[in-house]
Amino acid sequence: MKTILAIALGGSIGALSRYGLSWFIFKHIKTYFPISTLAVNLIGAFLIGLLWGLFEQIKIPTNIRIFIYIGILGSFTTFSTFALDNYAMLKEGKILAAASNILITNILGIGLVFFGMFVSSWLATLRT
């Protein structure tokens, strides 16, 4: 039951954070390109790399990891919206935009996981 509550609470935090960031971006950046989906997915990729690396060095209870990884980051990032955005762009004939979105999200996302891991390693060296 503790695990379910951790996921539910984390999921609420992640979903509301995604909504808030998406709303802010939508209000301030006018473009057909799905920049808000890109932003949450790239931020989430960096954070999971950073936290994974930090949690290898700092012992964190399993329920806290579940709360963060599955709850917060799982609901903050969004693969389904990413897929729908690409479908919509392809349907509208915006092939270059869809291809750019797919490449940027995947290549930069994986790169940011690595960067997050690098930052966590660097932070660990500062601690010693």
C-alpha positions in Angstrom: 0.0 0.0 0.0 2.9 2.3 0.7 4.2 1.8 -2.8 0.9 2.7 -4.4 0.6 5.8 -2.3 4.2 6.8 -3.2 3.4 6.4 -6.9 0.1 8.3 -6.6 1.6 11.2 -4.8 4.6 11.4 -7.1 2.3 11.0 -10.1 0.3 14.0 -8.9 3.4 16.1 -8.5 4.8 15.1 -11.9 1.5 15.6 -13.8 0.9 19.0 -12.2 4.5 20.0 -12.9 4.2 18.9 -16.6 0.9 20.9 -16.9 2.5 24.0 -15.3 5.6 23.9 -17.5 3.6 23.2 -20.7 1.1 26.0 -19.9 4.0 28.4 -19.3 5.7 27.5 -22.6 2.5 27.6 -24.5 1.7 31.1 -23.2 5.2 32.4 -24.0 6.4 30.6 -27.1 4.0 30.6 -30.1 5.0 27.8 -32.5 3.4 24.7 -34.0 6.4 22.7 -33.0 5.7 20.7 -29.8 8.3 22.5 -27.7 6.5 21.9 -24.4 6.5 18.1 -24.9 10.2 18.3 -26.0 11.0 20.4 -22.9 9.4 18.0 -20.3 10.9 15.0 -22.0 14.4 16.4 -22.1 14.2 17.8 -18.5 13.0 14.4 -17.4 15.8 12.6 -19.2 18.4 14.8 -17.5 16.8 14.4 -14.1 16.6 10.6 -14.3 20.3 10.4 -15.3 21.3 12.8 -12.6 19.2 11.1 -9.9 20.1 7.6 -10.9 23.8 8.6 -10.7 23.3 10.3 -7.3 21.3 7.4 -5.9 24.1 5.0 -6.8 26.3 7.0 -4.4 23.7 7.8 -1.8 21.5 5.0 -0.4 17.9 6.0 -1.0 15.0 3.7 0.2 13.2 1.8 -2.5 9.9 3.7 -1.9 11.6 7.0 -2.4 13.1 5.8 -5.7 9.6 4.6 -6.8 8.1 7.9 -5.7 10.6 9.8 -7.9 11.2 7.5 -10.9 7.8 6.0 -11.5 5.6 8.7 -9.8 7.2 12.1 -10.5 9.3 11.5 -13.6 7.0 8.9 -15.0 4.1 11.3 -15.1 6.2 14.4 -15.8 7.6 12.9 -19.1 5.2 11.8 -21.8 5.8 9.4 -24.6 2.1 9.2 -25.6 2.0 13.0 -26.2 5.3 12.8 -28.1 3.8 10.1 -30.4 0.6 12.1 -30.9 2.5 15.3 -31.7 4.5 13.4 -34.4 1.4 11.8 -35.8 -0.3 15.2 -36.1 2.8 16.8 -37.8 3.1 13.9 -40.2 -0.7 14.1 -41.0 -0.3 17.8 -41.7 2.6 17.1 -44.1 5.2 18.6 -41.7 7.6 15.8 -42.3 10.8 17.8 -41.5 9.3 19.0 -38.2 8.3 15.5 -37.2 11.6 14.0 -38.1 13.4 16.8 -36.3 11.3 16.2 -33.2 11.9 12.5 -33.3 15.7 13.0 -33.7 16.0 15.8 -31.2 14.0 14.1 -28.5 15.8 10.7 -28.8 19.4 11.9 -29.4 19.3 14.8 -27.0 17.2 12.8 -24.5 19.8 10.0 -24.4 22.6 12.5 -24.3 21.0 14.3 -21.4 20.7 11.0 -19.4 24.5 10.6 -19.9 25.0 14.3 -19.0 22.9 13.8 -15.8 25.1 10.8 -14.9 28.2 12.9 -15.6 27.0 15.7 -13.4 26.2 13.3 -10.6 29.7 11.8 -10.8 31.1 15.3 -10.8 29.0 16.2 -7.7 30.3 13.1 -6.0 33.9 14.2 -6.5 33.1 17.5 -4.9 31.8 15.7 -1.8 35.0 13.8 -1.2 
